[in-house]
Amino acid sequence: MASRTGAPAHTGPTPSGLEPVAPRVRWQEFLYVAVVLVLLAMLANFVLTNERLNLPVFWEYLFHPLVLDGLRITVILTVAGMVGGTVLGLALTAMRLSSSPTLRAVSFTAIYVSRTIPLLVQLLFWFFLASVLPRISFGIPFGPEFVSFETNAVINQLGAAIIALSLFVAGYMAEIMRSGVMSVDRGQVEAATAMGMTPLSVFRRVVFPQAARISIPPTMNQVISVLKYSSVVILIGLADLMYSVQAIYSRNFQQIPLLLVATFWYGLVVVVLTVVQSQLEKRLSTGLPKAARQRMKELEEKTDA
């Protein structure tokens, strides 16, 4: 049977055996788009016409040296807290996965304490530690001391913030890394071990590439959380981004424009971290897992031989 254009009309099933289905026009989608556009227009109108927002103040202090110094401290706290927390979390993960009941118990307790105590409590504890421990000494337990320091000289505002953030992150990172390691098929680990690979080689070539792919998204989410949680250091007088913004609006009483400045910089850093996360996920989903599969294929061939 021919159509009006002269081409044969297709009335039978498709090559796959299924009847062609015409795409449905979702009128709801047009409604959603219209609602979003209206809301965006209302927001733009509010921002552009509301003189009380005082946008000139926003532009005046967006790149103010005090604000940029605060942003630098915030980034330092985020990086230091994540590095310290990741190192401690890796140690706790190794202890948790060990065959020693004692190490597993210690790791479980440390993770529980890290995830139970709020960050604010940990921050204040380390900041006021000198009140109960005036000096920190190193030496033989219950014996002579080799070296001693004043606690306030060792754990200042920045030190207390980094320690608190590291300990706070450690418990979460330990669970993230443990879940990543546990997701790797034990058969691959056993096959690699049977081939005579050392535990370090098994971890580096088999376990890590696959565990990293699973651990990257929650790890980057943790980085973003630490970035936001770091604002609590304002309570101990550490000049981070929020402290700097507060110091400015306490003088000119322009709270909303200065809070918008802080929001802009926090949002920009989060955007950068999101792009990094996307690139890492893309890299791990195309490169490292493929290398790991190739390595396991070689191990299986050698085992069969």
N, C-alpha and C positions, 0 to 999 in steps of 0.2 A: 504494500500500500504506500502510495507516494503522498507527500505533503504538498501544500500549495506552492512551495518554492521549487518543487521538482525533485527534491531530495527524498529518499525513502524515509518514511517515518519509523521510528524505533518504538515498537509496542511490546516487544518481548523483554525478558529479563536481561540484565547486564551480564557480561562474561563471568562475573563472580557468582551469578545465580540469584542475585538480589535485585528487586525492582528499584529503579532510580527514585530517589526521594528529593522533592523540590525543597530548597532551603526555606524555612519559615522566617517570615519577617517579624522580629520581636519588637512590637511597639513599645514594650516596657523600656527597652534600651534608649529609645528617643526620649522617654519621660525622665529617665535617670540623667541623661546628658543635659536636658533642659534644667532640671533642678540644680545640678552642679554648676552650670553656667550662671544661673540666677544667684546662687550663693556666692560665687566668686565675684560677680558684679557688685553685690551688696558689700562684700568685704573690701573691694577696691574703693568703692564710694566712701565707706567709713574711714579708710585710711587717708584718702586724698582730701576729704572735705572736713575732717575733724581737726580743728586747729589745736585742740587740747593735747593731741599726741605730740605736738612740737617736734616734727620730723627734722628741722634744722639742727636740733640738739643731738639727734641720733647720728646724723652725718658728721657733726662736729667731733664726737667722741668715738666714732667707729674705729679709727686708727690712732687713737690717743696713746701716747707711750705708756701710760699707766695701765691701760686696758691690754695692750700687747704684752707687757710684762706679766700681767696676771694670766693671760692666755698661755704664755711660756711655762709658768709654774704649773698650770693645769695639765699641760701636755707632759711635763716631766713627771708629775704625780701619776698620770695614767700609765706611762711607759714603765716607770720604776715599779709601780704596784703590780702590773701584769707580769713583768719579768720575775720579780721576787715571788709572786704567787704561783707562776708556772713552774719555777724551779722547785719550790716547796711541794707543789702539787704532784710533780713528777716523782719526787722522793716518796711521798705518801702513797702514790699509785704502786710503785715498786714494792713497798712494804705491804700494801693491801693484797697484792697478788703473789706474795711470797708463800713458801710452805711453812713458815714459822708462825705458830699460833700467837706468840708474844708480839711479833712485829705486826701481825694483822690486827691484834687488839689495840696496840698503840696507834696504828694508823686510823682505825675506826673511831677511836676516842678523839683524836686530833681533828678529824674531819667533822665529827659531831660538834665539837666545841667551836670550830671555825664557822660553821653554818648556823649555829645557835645564837651566838653573841652578836648583837647588832653592831654595825660599823661605828656608830656614834659612841657606843660604850667602849669599844676597843680603842678608838681614837683618844678619848678622854683618859682611859687607863694608862696608855703609854705616855701621854703628855704630863700626867701627874705622878708618874712612877717615882720621881725623885723624892716625893714626900715620904715614901716608905723604904726606898732604896737609894740613899744619898750618893753612894759610890758603887761602881761596877768594877769588880776585880777578877783577875784570871790567875789560876795557880792550881796546886794540888788540892783535890777535895778534902776538906777538914784539915788541911795542912797550910803551909806557907803560901803567901801571895807573891806572884811574880810581877804583876803590873796592875795598876789601879787607876780608874778615871772617875771624875765627877759625872754623875748621871746626866745632869743638865747639859754638860759639855758634849756628851755623846749622843743623847736623844734630845735634840732641839725640836722646834716646831716642824721642820721639814722631815727630820728623822722619825718623829712620832707618826706623822701622816703616812710616810712610806711603809713603816712597819705595820701599821694598822691596815692599810690597804692590801699589803702582801698577805698578811694572815687571813684577811677576809676573803681574798680571792683564792687562796690555797685550797680550801675545802671544796669549792665549786670546780676548780680546775682538776683536782684529783678525781672527782666523779666523772667529769667530761672525758678525761684521758682514759680512765678505767673502762667506761662504756665503749670507747673507741677500740681499745685493745681487745675487750671481750667480744666485740662483733666480728673479729677475724676468725675464720674457720680454723678450728684446731687441727684439722687434717693437714692443712698447709704447713702449719708449724711442725707437726710431727714428721711430715715428709722432708722438710728442710733439715730437721735435726738428724733424721736417719741418713742423710747424705753427708753428715759430718760437719755441718756448719756450726760455728760457735753461737752461743746465745746472742752475742752482740750482732753477729751477721744476720741471724734470723730476724732480730728486731729491726735492723736497718734495711734489709732487703725485702722482707716479707710482711712483717707486722706494721711497721711505721707507714709505708705508702698507703695501705688500706685504712688504717686507723685514723690517719691525718685527714682523709677525705670526709670521714664522718665527724671528726672533732672540730673542723674548721668553722662551720656555721655557729655552733654554740660558743666557741672560743671568741669569735669576733663579736658576738652578742655580749659576751662578758666584758670585752674591751669597752664597748659603748656604755655598758652599765657602770664600769669603773670611772669612765669619763664624767658621767653625771653624778655618781656618788661622791666624787672628789670634792664637790662643792661644800661638803660638811666641814671641811677644814677651816671654813670661815669662823667657826666657833672657837678655834684656838689662835686666831689672829694671823693665819698664814695667808699671804697676799696672793691668792689665786685669782681667777677671773671674776668670780662672784664678789670676793672681798674688794677688788679694785673698783668694780662697778658700784658697790655699796659706798665705798669711800667717796666717790664722785657725787652720787645723788644725795649723800648726807650733807653736802655743801650747797648744791644748787637746787635741791628738792624736786628734781626732774626724774622721778622714779621710773615711770613707764618708758620714756625714751632710752634710759640707761639699761633697763631690763631687756628692751628690744635689742640693744647692742650685745648683751650677753647671749641672748637667744640666737642671734645671727652667728656668732662665733661657735657656739656649741653645735648649731645645725651644720655649719660648714665642715667642722671636724668630723661629724657623723657621716656626712656625705662622702668625704674622703675615705673614711673607714669602710663604708659600704662598697665603694668602688674597689678598694683593696680586697675585700672579701669576695666580690664577684670574680676578680681576676684569679685569686687563689683557688676558688672552687673550679673555675674553668681549667686552670692548669692541672689540678689534681684529678679532675674527671677525664682528662684526655692524655696526660703524660705519665704520671707516676703509677696509676693503676694498671695502665697498659704494660709498663715495664715490669710491674710485679707479676702480672699474668704471664708474661713472657718468661720470667725467671722461674715461675712455678711449672710452666710447661717443660722447660729444660730439666728441672728436677724430676718431673714425672717420667720423662724419657729415659733419664739415667737410671731411675729406679726400675723401670721395666726391663732395661738392658741387663 
